[in-house]
Amino acid sequence: MLEVKTKVLISGGGPVGLTLALELSRQGVECLIVNEQETTSIHPKANAINARSMEHFRRLGVSSEIREAGLPENYPTDVAYVTRLTGYELARLSMPSRVSALEESKDGTGPYDCAEPPHRCSQIYLESILHKSALRNRLINVLFGYRLESFKELENEVIANVVHISTGECRIIKADYLVGADGGRSMVRRELGIRYEGEAGIERQMMGGSMMATYFRLSRDPSWLEISPAWQYWIVSSDFRALLMTVNGKDEFVLLSRVENSNRESIDDLELISRAAGCSINAEIILSQSWTAGHALIAESYGRRRVWLVGDSAHLFTPTGGLGMNTGIDDAINLAWKLSAMVNGWGGQNLLSSYEEDRRPIGLRNLAFAKSFAESIGSFDVSSNIENMKPEGHEERRVLGKFLADHGKREFIIPGIVLGVRYENSEIICPDETLPFKDDPYDYVPTSRPGSRAPHVWLSGGLALCDYLGPGFTLIRLNQYKDVDDFLAAASEIGVPITLVDLEYDEICEFYEREFTLVGPDGHVTWRGDVLPQNTNNFLDRIRGM
Ligand SMILES: Cc1cc2nc3c(=O)[nH]c(=O)nc-3n(C[C@H](O)[C@H](O)[C@H](O)COP(=O)(O)OP(=O)(O)OC[C@H]3O[C@@H](n4cnc5c(N)ncnc54)[C@H](O)[C@@H]3O)c2cc1C
């Protein structure tokens, strides 16, 4: 039987597993990724890539390609709430096109204080770009069409059995570490004996219970949509609740419909599309799947020793707020550098457990936000008057429209949730005397307080501060007269990678108030101060989890 050795084995080549592989390679670590399906996802699930994920993709060198693959450059990313597509528009949240979002980000007028604004791009396109990038990468061994069958964790390695789905060929893979990026049904999580906790399949009028996801193509131009173009159309009527999303801004859509039961035989996809439209529609069904919304689940542990979980294998949310995949991508970035430190011999014995300390509280936080949005949009009844032309219908639409306009802002403009992620109880972060800002979903306060995401600043030459952050730690110095040679030499001696970056005080002092800021490999501030830590070795031991 063929035996292969690698540093990190990743089970699952969805968006999170692929991001982990790319980040590991950026850290110089060789990995192997197995994915049961032969191809990347053919179902457009996630379509909202948030600003933080886009920042990570920028550092991985793929953000421009991903942005090109999103909705057409001038297509509005509005969210419209309608009774039917040919019925009444109840409310609309105007949101910028791809081009306008980038302009807003450059001139600082958008709601997200970052280099990469949120982006609307189907998971189909995203995964394909990440997959191609992994295939091009000499440090990543990509095995699609292979399933992880079993694994055994030993003192110094993990031994896994992998099988090729179509030929039955078996391989033994020996790795220093195994990561389960294998989705909600994670075999890795189950083998570890780790359960999900929380609530599953909460029933609601929308985004809770049985749902159908119908991916379809229209045979003619969608001029039948009697409303102006939007990215999402929420259909809110007394007998039908659904969400229609444009996939390519032209002729492809995905319709997520709330159905009584998910028995495939009893469901007619064309009928669902016609109900959403309010008239008979002919379309080519590309793919139709049943799924269950209303999960608010999180693994009781994110792993141990040599085996860890990321993405949906660690948490499963209802898609409201677009937090599932994005939270997983942030998990992957946090875990990758810690695995790299272990593989390269400079990580301490507590470093990997800090992954769970950092990320599980964020999983719980984002799970609660996703659930609250689902409750807001999914837990009200709609009277049949909503489609009535008479005054009572008008009043019904006015009241519901007001509620939906407010809901739209609360679900889709969430800079605090996306950029305000901070690691408060991390053992490897060195706190200072300052108090945290309130964790407000809508108000992001840029701060270099340890644990926070290093705030974004545009620098001269058009680069963003995050473009200066290296794969290891980055020491930002605002006073070039302060000597750092001994500090950097001590770090280098024990293998802790620290890059020195000198920046102009005037350019960044609004958010970087100290003369030194040490940013971790994941872009979160590890420490800041006006003088370097007194006991260098103790300090370095702390940040490497020793
Ligand atoms: C309708 C819908 C809309 C959504 N919208 C959004 C959104 O806008 N934004 C957002 O952030 N999230 C969204 N999500 C959630 C998002 O799709 C998931 O969070 C995301 O796919 C999780 O990525 P993952 O890589 O962790 O897992 P997955 O995408 O599930 O990938 C896991 C991979 O592992 C493979 N695998 C499983 N077992 C094995 C094995 N034993 N061996 C080898 N391979 C294996 C599978 O084949 C699969 O390819 C949405 C979800 C749905 C259903």
The ligand as a MOL file (V3000), in Angstrom:
LIG
                    3D

  0  0  0     0  0            999 V3000
M  V30 BEGIN CTAB
M  V30 COUNTS 53 58 0 0 0
M  V30 BEGIN ATOM
M  V30 1 C -27.9200 27.9080 1.6870 0
M  V30 2 C -26.6600 28.2640 2.3810 0
M  V30 3 C -26.1590 29.5600 2.2990 0
M  V30 4 C -24.9830 29.9090 2.9740 0
M  V30 5 N -24.5160 31.1840 2.8970 0
M  V30 6 C -23.3820 31.5280 3.5670 0
M  V30 7 C -22.7990 32.8350 3.4350 0
M  V30 8 O -23.2970 33.6840 2.7020 0
M  V30 9 N -21.6480 33.1050 4.1380 0
M  V30 10 C -21.0650 32.1670 4.9380 0
M  V30 11 O -20.0600 32.4770 5.5710 0
M  V30 12 N -21.5570 30.9210 5.0320 0
M  V30 13 C -22.6820 30.5680 4.3630 0
M  V30 14 N -23.1530 29.2920 4.4310 0
M  V30 15 C -22.4040 28.2910 5.1710 0
M  V30 16 C -21.2630 27.7270 4.3340 0
M  V30 17 O -21.7360 27.1580 3.1500 0
M  V30 18 C -20.5050 26.6990 5.1710 0
M  V30 19 O -20.2360 27.2750 6.4260 0
M  V30 20 C -19.2010 26.2930 4.4820 0
M  V30 21 O -19.4250 25.5040 3.3410 0
M  V30 22 C -18.3390 25.4990 5.4560 0
M  V30 23 O -17.1320 25.2150 4.8460 0
M  V30 24 P -16.2410 23.9820 5.3310 0
M  V30 25 O -15.0580 23.9930 4.4290 0
M  V30 26 O -16.0510 24.0470 6.8010 0
M  V30 27 O -17.1340 22.6950 5.0830 0
M  V30 28 P -17.7800 22.1540 3.7490 0
M  V30 29 O -18.0390 23.2290 2.7730 0
M  V30 30 O -18.9300 21.3170 4.1770 0
M  V30 31 O -16.6540 21.2350 3.1310 0
M  V30 32 C -16.3150 20.0090 3.7330 0
M  V30 33 C -15.6800 19.1200 2.6820 0
M  V30 34 O -15.1960 17.9510 3.3350 0
M  V30 35 C -15.4220 16.8390 2.5100 0
M  V30 36 N -15.4290 15.6450 3.3620 0
M  V30 37 C -16.3400 15.2760 4.2930 0
M  V30 38 N -15.9700 14.1160 4.8770 0
M  V30 39 C -14.7930 13.7510 4.3160 0
M  V30 40 C -13.9130 12.6460 4.4810 0
M  V30 41 N -14.1620 11.6770 5.3770 0
M  V30 42 N -12.8020 12.5870 3.7230 0
M  V30 43 C -12.5330 13.5600 2.8140 0
M  V30 44 N -13.3410 14.6220 2.6050 0
M  V30 45 C -14.4460 14.7160 3.3500 0
M  V30 46 C -16.7430 17.1280 1.8310 0
M  V30 47 O -16.8490 16.4300 0.6260 0
M  V30 48 C -16.6470 18.6440 1.6190 0
M  V30 49 O -16.1110 18.9460 0.3410 0
M  V30 50 C -24.3190 28.9230 3.7450 0
M  V30 51 C -24.8130 27.6220 3.8150 0
M  V30 52 C -25.9660 27.2910 3.1390 0
M  V30 53 C -26.4880 25.8770 3.2280 0
M  V30 END ATOM
M  V30 BEGIN BOND
M  V30 1 1 1 2
M  V30 2 1 2 3
M  V30 3 2 2 52
M  V30 4 2 3 4
M  V30 5 1 4 5
M  V30 6 1 4 50
M  V30 7 2 5 6
M  V30 8 1 6 7
M  V30 9 1 6 13
M  V30 10 2 7 8
M  V30 11 1 7 9
M  V30 12 1 9 10
M  V30 13 2 10 11
M  V30 14 1 10 12
M  V30 15 2 12 13
M  V30 16 1 13 14
M  V30 17 1 14 15
M  V30 18 1 14 50
M  V30 19 1 15 16
M  V30 20 1 16 17
M  V30 21 1 16 18
M  V30 22 1 18 19
M  V30 23 1 18 20
M  V30 24 1 20 21
M  V30 25 1 20 22
M  V30 26 1 22 23
M  V30 27 1 23 24
M  V30 28 2 24 25
M  V30 29 1 24 26
M  V30 30 1 24 27
M  V30 31 1 27 28
M  V30 32 2 28 29
M  V30 33 1 28 30
M  V30 34 1 28 31
M  V30 35 1 31 32
M  V30 36 1 32 33
M  V30 37 1 33 34
M  V30 38 1 33 48
M  V30 39 1 34 35
M  V30 40 1 35 36
M  V30 41 1 35 46
M  V30 42 1 36 37
M  V30 43 1 36 45
M  V30 44 2 37 38
M  V30 45 1 38 39
M  V30 46 1 39 40
M  V30 47 2 39 45
M  V30 48 1 40 41
M  V30 49 2 40 42
M  V30 50 1 42 43
M  V30 51 2 43 44
M  V30 52 1 44 45
M  V30 53 1 46 47
M  V30 54 1 46 48
M  V30 55 1 48 49
M  V30 56 2 50 51
M  V30 57 1 51 52
M  V30 58 1 52 53
M  V30 END BOND
M  V30 END CTAB
M  END
